[in-house]
């Protein structure tokens, strides 16, 4: 018979694993191409938690290159971090467009990435750079996401 402390240890570990697993956000299956408008503020992480034909879009983040706050009246180099996980057999080509929008849904800036190739069963963060006005960055409160998988 197992000592009581060992039994309790296994029970606690099992509960911790179950709680962590239950807190993971479920991945939504979406059509190809994927399009959605989401609330967003510059510099924050956005986790779309979507899967397009076996390719998961795990994270997107748009921030100034130096990580600082944008300043009105000047242009900033921004980096868009796009994290994808290809869970299918065979490489895919990704076309990604981000639209920075104001609170009324008006387009401020279009960030069109080059096409990316993502190998079979690979995960990668792509980091295209763009020039965006500080005024547009400060006014951003939504982001329209577009992704096509080929």
N, C-alpha and C positions, 0 to 999 in steps of 0.2 A: 504494500500500500504506500502511495506517495505521501510524503509529509505535507501537511496542510499549507505551509508557506510556499512550496513549489506549486501546488494547485492554484493558490491565489495569484501567484506571479503569472502563470499562464493565462488565467482569467483576465487579469489587468491588461496584459499585452494584447490579448485577443480583442478586448473592448477598445483599446486605443487604435488598433488597426481598423476595426469596423467603423469607428467614428471618423477617422481620417479618410477612409474610402467613401463614406457617405457624404462628406463635405465637398468632394470634387464636383465641379460643375459638369452636368451632362453635356455631351457633344451633340449638337443638332445636325441632322442631315438636311442639306439645302440644295437647291437646284444650281445648275451650271449655265450661265454665270450667276454668281452670288452678288446681290446688291442689298445694302441696308444702311439706313441712317441711324446713328447712335449718338447719345450725348458724349461730349469729349472736351477735355481741357488739355492744352499743350503741356507736354512733359509727363503726362500720366500714362500708365499702362492700360491698354484695353485688351481684353481677352474675348475675342468673338466666339470662341468655343463652337466652331462650325466645322463640318466636314463636307467637302465638295468632291464627289466621286473618288473617295479614298484618300484625299489630301486634306489634312487638318490645318486650319489657320488658327494658330495658338495664341499669337500676341502681335499687337501693333503699338508702336510708340512713336510719336513725333516730338522732337525736342531740339532746342538750339544745340549747335555743335559743341559748345563749351558747357552745356548743361545749365546755363544761367537763365534768368528771366529775360524775356524779350523786351526791347526798348522801342517805344513809339518813335516814328520818324526816321528809322534806319532799316536797312535790309539785314537779314540774318541768314547765315547758312544753317539749315536744319537737316537733321538726319532722321529718316524714317526707318525704324527697326521693324522688319517684317519677318515673323517667325512662322515657318511652315514645317509640317511633317508629312512626308509622302509615305503612306502605308500600303501602297499598291505595288504590284510588279510592273516594272518598266518606268523609265523616266517620264517626267511631265514638263510641260512648258507653262509657266504662270504669267498672266497679264494682270497687273495690279494698278488700280487708280484710287487715290484718296482725294476727296474734296473737303477742304476746310470750309465750314459754314458758320454763319452768325446765328444768333438765337432764333431768327425768323426763318432759317433754312436757306438764306441767300448765300450763293457761292462767293467765297472770298479768294480761294486759291486752289488750283488744280495741281496735284502732285502725281504725275504719270511716271511710273517706274519703267525701266527697260524690261523686256521679257527676260524671265529667269528660267533656267533649266534646273530641275531638282531630280536627282537620281532615285532609283528604286529603293524603297525602305530607308530613306535618308531624311534627316532633320537639319534645317539650316536657318540661320538668321541672315537676311539680306539687308544691306544698309545703304540705300541710295541717298544722295545729298541733293538739296534743292535750295534756291534762294527765295526767301519769303519776307515780305515787309513786316516789321514789328507791329504795325497797326493791325494787319490781318491776323497775326498770331494772338494778339491781345483780344481781338474780337471773336476768336474761335470758341464756339460752345457746342458744336456738333461736328461729326465727321461722317461723310458718306463713304462707305467701303464698296469697292467693286473688285471682283476677282474672277477670272476665267481660267479654267484648267483644260489644257489640250494634251 
